[in-house]
Amino acid sequence: MTSLFDLGAQLERTTLAWMRTALALTAAGALVARFAVNSGVPWLGYAVGAALVATGVSGGALASRYYPRRHARLDKGGSPGPTPIPLPCISAALAVAAAAALIVVAT
């Protein structure tokens, strides 16, 4: 009888969570850029929107790219290794985006 190496599907759940985060960043960037049109500082909204979209797209690409590698490591009996997307990068992107979005909305 064989046993599953990932009973709770942690790797799959983690990858899906990163994909949801990437999708949310991309959508937030599109919304910030959309609402920047009517603000007093459209260049800031466009810059932040582009940065958020780029962060979201690259985060989604990294999550989908590293999943097969991490899964293969688990198949071989090893650990999946570190998360491919550093949390400080995502946190910094969200903090900057939130501050800029507040500026864009307030003007």
Secondary structure by P-SEA (a helix, b strand, c coil): ccccccccaaaaaaaaaaaaaaaaaaaaaaaaaaaccccccaaaaaaaaaaaaaaaaaaaaaaaaaaaaaaaaaaaccccccccccaaaaaaaaaaaaaaaaaaaac
